[in-house]
């Protein structure tokens, strides 16, 4: 079996180079932000609470999260769900009576 080494300028090499240069702009440089997973510390910083608050609620299974192995991680949708759970609609509250 013989191997032929092509010299620059040959049609095959030029065609391959052109095809690769055409593909390079299609390669995403940044991963999809929706696929990023946050640690409890990062999620706590985004939510404005302590890391302990997040960790305790994960242990009690009171907040949504994804476990990677045995480590809890939070997707953006999990953080949004935690924010939505804490939202209070003032019009839903009844009026208090003075006693």
C-alpha positions in Angstrom: 0.0 0.0 0.0 1.5 3.3 -1.0 0.6 6.7 0.4 0.5 9.7 -1.8 1.3 13.0 -0.3 -0.5 15.8 -2.0 1.2 19.1 -2.5 -0.6 22.4 -1.7 -2.5 23.7 -4.6 -3.8 20.4 -5.8 -7.5 20.3 -6.5 -8.4 17.8 -3.7 -6.5 19.8 -1.0 -8.1 23.1 -2.2 -11.6 21.6 -2.2 -11.1 20.1 1.3 -9.8 23.5 2.6 -12.8 25.3 1.1 -15.2 22.8 2.7 -13.6 23.1 6.1 -13.6 26.9 6.0 -17.3 26.8 5.0 -18.1 24.6 8.1 -16.1 26.6 10.7 -18.7 29.5 11.0 -21.4 26.8 11.6 -19.7 25.5 14.7 -21.3 27.1 17.8 -18.7 28.8 19.9 -20.8 29.1 23.1 -23.0 26.3 24.4 -26.7 26.8 24.6 -27.4 28.9 27.8 -30.4 26.8 28.5 -28.2 23.7 28.9 -26.0 25.4 31.6 -26.3 23.9 35.0 -25.7 26.1 38.1 -24.3 24.9 41.4 -26.2 25.6 44.6 -23.9 28.5 45.4 -24.5 30.0 41.9 -28.2 29.4 42.2 -28.3 31.0 45.6 -26.5 34.1 44.3 -29.0 34.4 41.4 -32.0 34.0 43.8 -30.5 36.4 46.4 -30.6 33.8 49.2 -27.9 31.9 51.1 -26.4 28.7 49.9 -27.7 27.0 53.0 -31.3 28.0 52.1 -30.9 26.3 48.8 -29.1 23.2 50.2 -31.7 22.7 52.9 -34.6 22.9 50.4 -32.9 20.4 48.1 -32.4 18.0 50.9 -36.1 18.4 51.8 -37.0 18.0 48.1 -38.9 21.3 48.2 -37.3 22.9 45.2 -36.8 21.5 41.6 -33.3 20.5 40.7 -31.3 17.9 38.6 -28.9 15.5 40.2 -25.6 15.0 38.4 -24.4 11.9 40.2 -25.1 12.9 43.8 -24.6 16.6 43.3 -27.7 18.9 42.8 -27.6 21.3 39.9 -30.0 23.9 38.7 -31.1 24.7 35.2 -32.4 28.1 34.3 -35.9 26.6 34.3 -35.4 25.4 37.9 -34.4 28.8 39.1 -37.4 30.4 37.3 -39.7 27.8 39.0 -38.3 28.7 42.4 -38.8 32.4 41.7 -42.4 31.7 40.6 -43.2 29.7 43.7 -42.3 32.7 45.8 -44.5 35.1 44.0 -47.4 36.5 45.9 -50.5 38.1 44.3 -51.7 40.9 46.6 -55.2 40.8 45.1 -55.6 37.2 46.3 -55.2 38.2 49.9 -58.3 38.8 51.9 -58.8 41.9 54.0 -58.0 41.7 57.6 -60.6 42.8 60.1 -59.8 44.8 63.1 -60.7 43.0 66.3 
